[in-house]
Amino acid sequence: MKKVIVTEKQPIKLWLDDIESGAFEQAKNLANLPFLFQHVAIMPDAHLGYGMPIGGVMAAEEVVVPNAVGVDIGCGMCAVRTSLTTISTEQLKQVLAEIRRTVPLGFNHQKKKQDPRLMPKAEVVLNDLPVIAREYQAALTQLGTLGGGNHFIEIQKGDDGRIWLMVHSGSRNLGFKVANYYNHLAMDLNRQWGSSIPKSWQLAFLPLTHVAGQTYLQEMRYCVDFAFANRKMMMERIKDTLLSVVPPVFFEPMINIAHNYAAMELHFGKNVLVHRKGATRAQAGEIGIVPGSQGSPSYIVKGKGNPESFESCAHGAGRKMGRKQAQRQLNLEQEKKRLDDQGIIHAVRSTGDLDEAAGAYKNIDEVLDNQLDLVEVLVALRPLAVIKG
């Protein structure tokens, strides 16, 4: 931990030296919420989000805050270690071409609905989940698709000598619809109840004793499971592609971890709802993934179970530039050269791609240095080839 701010109703614990002003204001808003438990934890990759900083962890008593989970519910990482120790540039190019053929990228969905048996099982009757029920058929075409923004597929070489596969993706439009529906519902209900929390804070809440709070949690958990199913399907297709290009290959069990969700957990002797928005759970001994930006290393880590962070850690490098700012300010040739000099196969072609260039993100090694009390690094992974959404 770098510092503790005690000027607000509850402390703010920071795992970074410098936090942008907008994200810091959001952290202060969190620290003054009437239902906040214990303190706010801000991870080293933190930056401005809607209502709550991305890279923020908040434990709440008796309420859930949709904007403290975010719009890409269940977004997360998965990684698989292979038996391969080497792969040629030509083989990498073949693998990338086949992945692009079999995994829809960006806003693209599947051309036909996928097998419903691959969808998550709901905790209750599907019709009791209003948004999921309405969006279910559309979600069947979103299963196994990458999405856009900072989502990616990478083939990597670990310092353990193995080739690794990694996917970063979320719950696609399904999670977005659930998030927006319940945030607006929370805003309407908070207005009816005369909530003291300013609307400008974008932190409308739903009581866990209210049917809306319980239904949101059920729909949220479905989206977390859907995001996992989505990553799993993509990983299976990536594995099949690798087998078709460089057989034989053996695969170890998949590591999967989400970073946008809320879950009831025991902390400081009390059961509270922990909201992780762009933060990864890091319980003692838990294996996780901290990805870098395009062109920088990613890391397989093991949690230390630090109670001060609510057993959490950073979910990645974290942005240091907004998307439009990066497109305006970064130098295209320099960013391409950064990747080319490392021999990374990439798709940075125009200024429109600069929002996801390495220069738009914080230094992943500094992020890791700032959280050595939260996780232990197990494997460092150097990118060989990158597909962005």
C-alpha positions in Angstrom: 0.0 0.0 0.0 1.3 3.4 -0.9 -0.8 5.8 1.2 -4.0 6.2 3.1 -6.3 9.3 2.8 -8.3 10.1 5.9 -10.0 13.3 5.0 -13.3 11.7 4.1 -15.9 9.8 6.2 -14.0 6.5 5.6 -10.4 6.0 4.7 -9.2 5.6 1.1 -6.3 3.1 0.7 -4.2 3.6 -2.4 -1.8 1.2 -4.1 -0.4 3.9 -6.4 1.5 7.1 -5.9 -0.4 9.2 -8.4 -4.1 9.0 -9.2 -5.8 11.2 -11.8 -8.0 13.9 -10.3 -11.3 12.5 -11.7 -10.7 9.0 -10.3 -9.6 10.5 -7.0 -12.9 12.5 -6.8 -14.8 9.3 -7.5 -12.8 7.5 -4.7 -13.8 10.3 -2.3 -17.4 9.9 -3.3 -17.2 6.2 -2.4 -15.6 7.0 0.9 -18.6 9.1 1.9 -21.3 6.6 1.0 -23.5 5.8 4.0 -23.4 2.1 3.3 -19.6 1.8 2.7 -17.9 -0.8 4.9 -14.5 -0.2 6.4 -12.6 1.7 3.6 -12.1 2.1 -0.1 -9.3 0.2 -1.8 -7.8 1.7 -5.0 -5.6 -0.7 -7.1 -2.4 0.5 -8.9 -4.0 0.4 -12.3 -6.9 2.7 -11.3 -8.3 5.3 -13.7 -11.6 7.2 -14.2 -14.8 5.2 -14.7 -18.5 5.7 -14.5 -19.3 6.4 -10.8 -16.5 4.3 -9.4 -12.9 4.2 -10.6 -11.9 1.3 -12.7 -9.4 -0.5 -10.4 -11.6 0.2 -7.4 -12.8 -2.2 -4.7 -15.7 -1.3 -2.4 -17.4 -3.4 0.3 -21.0 -2.4 1.0 -23.5 -3.3 3.7 -27.0 -4.3 2.6 -26.9 -2.7 -0.9 -25.6 -3.3 -4.4 -24.4 -0.5 -6.7 -24.7 -1.4 -10.4 -22.2 1.2 -11.5 -19.7 -0.2 -9.0 -19.7 -3.4 -11.1 -19.8 -1.7 -14.5 -21.3 -2.3 -17.9 -19.2 -5.3 -18.9 -20.3 -7.6 -16.2 -18.1 -10.6 -15.7 -15.4 -9.3 -18.0 -12.2 -11.2 -17.2 -9.2 -13.2 -18.3 -8.5 -16.8 -19.1 -5.1 -18.4 -19.9 -4.0 -21.9 -20.9 -0.4 -23.3 -20.8 0.4 -25.6 -23.7 3.1 -28.3 -24.1 4.7 -26.3 -26.9 8.1 -24.7 -26.3 8.4 -22.9 -29.6 6.2 -21.8 -32.6 7.4 -20.2 -35.8 6.4 -16.9 -37.3 4.7 -18.7 -40.2 2.8 -21.0 -37.8 1.7 -17.9 -35.8 0.4 -16.2 -38.9 -1.6 -19.4 -39.8 -3.0 -19.6 -36.3 -4.1 -15.9 -36.3 -5.7 -16.2 -39.7 -7.8 -19.2 -38.6 -8.7 -17.5 -35.3 -10.0 -14.5 -37.2 -12.1 -16.8 -39.3 -13.6 -18.7 -36.4 -13.9 -16.0 -33.6 -16.0 -12.9 -34.4 -14.2 -9.7 -33.4 -15.4 -6.2 -32.5 -19.1 -5.6 -32.9 -19.5 -8.8 -35.0 -21.7 -11.7 -33.6 -22.0 -15.3 -34.7 -23.8 -15.8 -38.0 -26.1 -18.4 -36.4 -27.2 -19.1 -32.8 -24.9 -21.3 -30.8 -26.0 -24.4 -28.9 -28.2 -23.4 -25.9 -26.5 -26.2 -23.9 -23.4 -24.0 -23.8 -25.3 -21.2 -22.1 -25.2 -20.9 -18.3 -27.9 -22.4 -16.1 -29.9 -19.8 -14.4 -30.4 -19.9 -10.6 -34.1 -19.3 -11.1 -36.7 -19.7 -13.8 -35.3 -17.7 -16.8 -38.5 -15.8 -17.1 -37.9 -14.4 -13.6 -34.8 -12.6 -15.0 -36.4 -9.9 -17.1 -33.4 -8.7 -19.0 -31.8 -12.1 -19.5 -35.2 -13.5 -20.7 -35.6 -10.7 -23.2 -32.0 -10.9 -24.5 -31.5 -14.6 -24.4 -31.9 -15.3 -28.1 -29.6 -12.5 -29.1 -27.1 -13.7 -26.6 -26.9 -17.1 -28.4 -25.2 -15.2 -31.3 -22.8 -13.4 -28.9 -21.4 -16.6 -27.4 -17.9 -17.2 -28.5 -17.2 -13.6 -29.7 -14.4 -11.3 -28.5 -15.9 -7.8 -28.5 -14.0 -4.6 -28.9 -12.1 -2.0 -26.9 -9.3 -3.6 -24.8 -10.4 -7.2 -25.4 -7.8 -9.4 -27.0 -6.5 -12.8 -27.9 -2.8 -13.4 -27.4 -0.3 -16.1 -28.0 2.6 -15.7 -25.6 5.9 -17.2 -24.5 6.4 -17.7 -20.8 9.6 -17.5 -18.8 8.7 -21.1 -17.9 9.7 -22.0 -21.5 6.1 -22.7 -22.6 3.7 -21.2 -25.2 0.6 -19.8 -23.5 -2.8 -18.8 -24.9 -4.7 -15.9 -23.3 -8.2 -14.3 -23.8 -9.6 -11.1 -22.4 -13.3 -10.7 -22.9 -16.7 -10.2 -21.2 -20.4 -10.6 -21.3 -20.9 -8.6 -24.6 -24.2 -6.9 -25.1 -26.0 -9.1 -22.6 -24.0 -7.6 -19.6 -24.4 -4.1 -21.0 -28.1 -4.4 -21.2 -28.4 -5.8 -17.6 -26.1 -3.1 -16.3 -28.0 -0.2 -17.9 -31.4 -1.6 -16.9 -30.6 -1.8 -13.2 -28.6 1.4 -13.0 -31.6 3.3 -14.4 -33.9 1.4 -12.1 -31.7 2.3 -9.2 -31.7 5.9 -10.2 -35.5 6.0 -10.4 -35.9 4.2 -7.0 -33.3 6.4 -5.3 -35.2 9.5 -6.6 -38.5 8.1 -5.2 -36.9 7.4 -1.9 -35.3 10.8 -1.6 -31.7 9.4 -1.4 -29.1 11.7 0.0 -26.5 10.5 -2.5 -26.1 13.1 -5.2 -27.2 12.0 -8.6 -23.9 13.4 -10.1 -22.0 10.8 -8.2 -23.5 8.1 -10.5 -23.7 5.7 -7.5 -27.4 4.8 -7.4 -28.0 1.7 -5.2 -30.4 -1.1 -4.8 -31.1 -2.6 -1.2 -30.5 -6.3 -0.9 -33.8 -6.5 0.9 -35.6 -5.1 -2.2 -36.7 -7.4 -5.0 -34.8 -5.3 -7.5 -31.5 -5.8 -5.6 -32.0 -9.5 -5.5 -33.0 -9.8 -9.1 -30.0 -7.6 -10.2 -27.6 -10.0 -8.3 -29.2 -13.0 -10.1 -28.9 -11.4 -13.5 -25.4 -10.2 -12.7 -24.3 -13.7 -11.7 -25.8 -15.0 -14.9 -23.7 -12.5 -16.9 -20.6 -13.5 -15.0 -21.3 -17.1 -16.0 -22.0 -16.1 -19.6 -18.7 -14.2 -19.8 -16.9 -17.3 -18.6 -18.8 -19.5 -21.1 -17.9 -16.9 -23.8 -14.2 -17.1 -23.0 -14.3 -20.8 -22.7 -15.8 -21.2 -26.2 -13.2 -18.9 -27.7 -10.4 -20.7 -26.0 -11.6 -24.1 -27.3 -11.6 -22.7 -30.8 -8.1 -21.3 -30.3 -6.9 -24.6 -29.1 -8.4 -26.4 -32.0 -6.7 -24.0 -34.3 -3.3 -24.6 -32.7 -3.8 -28.3 -33.0 -4.5 -28.0 -36.7 -1.3 -26.0 -37.3 1.2 -27.5 -34.9 0.1 -31.0 -33.7 0.5 -32.6 -31.3 -0.2 -30.1 -28.5 -1.4 -30.8 -25.0 -3.2 -28.2 -22.9 -3.2 -27.7 -19.1 -6.5 -26.7 -17.3 -7.7 -23.2 -18.0 -7.1 -20.4 -15.5 -10.2 -18.1 -15.4 -10.8 -15.0 -13.3 -13.3 -12.2 -13.6 -12.8 -8.5 -12.7 -16.2 -6.8 -12.9 -18.7 -8.3 -10.4 -20.0 -8.1 -6.8 -19.9 -11.0 -4.4 -20.9 -11.6 -0.8 -17.7 -12.3 1.2 -16.4 -12.3 4.8 -14.1 -9.4 5.6 -13.1 -8.0 8.9 -15.5 -10.4 10.6 -18.6 -9.4 8.6 -20.4 -10.6 5.5 -20.4 -7.7 3.0 -21.0 -7.3 -0.7 -17.6 -6.7 -2.3 -17.8 -4.8 -5.6 -14.7 -5.2 -7.8 -14.7 -2.9 -10.8 -11.6 -3.6 -12.9 -10.1 -5.5 -9.9 -9.2 -9.1 -9.5 -9.8 -11.3 -6.5 -6.5 -12.4 -4.9 -7.3 -14.7 -2.0 -4.3 -16.5 -0.4 -3.0 -19.0 -2.9 -5.5 -18.1 -5.6 -4.1 -18.1 -9.1 -4.9 -15.1 -11.2 -3.9 -13.1 -14.3 -2.6 -9.6 -14.6 -2.4 -8.7 -18.3 -0.2 -6.0 -19.8 -1.1 -3.6 -22.6 -0.6 -4.6 -26.2 3.1 -5.3 -26.6 4.0 -5.5 -22.9 4.2 -8.6 -20.7 1.3 -10.3 -18.9 1.7 -12.2 -15.6 0.3 -15.3 -13.9 0.1 -14.4 -10.2 -0.7 -16.0 -6.9 -2.8 -14.1 -4.4 -1.5 -13.2 -0.9 -5.0 -12.7 0.6 -4.2 -9.2 1.9 -7.2 -8.1 3.9 -6.5 -4.4 3.4 -7.4 -4.7 -0.3 -10.3 -7.0 0.5 -8.2 -9.8 -1.0 -7.9 -8.0 -4.4 -5.3 -6.9 -6.9 -5.0 -5.0 -10.2 -6.7 -6.4 -13.3 -4.1 -5.1 -15.8 -1.9 -2.1 -16.7 -4.7 0.5 -16.5 -5.2 3.4 -18.9 -3.2 6.6 -18.6 -4.8 8.2 -21.7 -8.4 8.3 -22.8 -9.1 6.7 -26.2 -9.5 10.0 -28.1 -6.5 11.5 -26.4 -4.3 8.5 -27.4 -5.4 8.8 -31.0 -4.5 12.5 -30.9 -1.2 12.4 -29.1 0.5 9.0 -29.7 2.8 8.6 -32.7 1.7 5.9 -35.0 5.1 5.0 -36.3 6.6 4.9 -32.9 3.9 2.6 -31.5 4.3 0.3 -34.5 8.1 0.3 -34.1 7.7 -0.6 -30.4 5.8 -3.8 -31.5 7.9 -4.5 -34.5 11.2 -4.3 -32.6 9.9 -7.0 -30.3 9.0 -9.2 -33.2 5.3 -9.2 -32.2 2.7 -9.9 -34.8 0.1 -7.2 -34.4 -2.7 -5.2 -36.2 -1.7 -1.6 -35.4 -2.3 0.0 -38.8 -3.8 3.4 -38.4 -4.3 6.2 -35.9 -7.7 4.6 -35.1 -5.8 1.7 -33.5 -3.8 4.0 -31.1 -6.4 3.9 -28.4 -5.2 0.4 -27.6 -1.5 1.0 -28.2 1.0 0.4 -25.4 1.6 4.1 -25.0 -2.0 4.6 -23.9 -1.5 2.4 -20.8 0.5 2.5 -17.6 3.7 0.5 -17.3 2.7 -3.0 -16.2 5.9 -3.6 -14.3 5.3 -0.5 -12.2 1.8 -1.7 -11.5 3.2 -5.0 -10.3 5.8 -3.3 -8.1 3.0 -1.3 -6.4 1.2 -4.5 -5.4 3.9 -6.8 -4.2 1.9 -7.0 -0.9 -1.1 -8.3 -2.9 0.3 -11.0 -5.3 3.3 -13.0 -6.1 4.4 -13.4 -9.7 4.5 -17.0 -10.9 5.1 -16.7 -14.7 5.9 -13.7 -16.9 4.4 -14.0 -20.4 5.9 -12.1 -23.4 3.5 -11.5 -26.3 4.3 -13.2 -29.7 1.1 -12.4 -31.5 -1.9 -10.2 -30.7 -5.5 -10.0 -32.0 -7.5 -7.0 -30.8 -11.2 -6.6 -30.9 
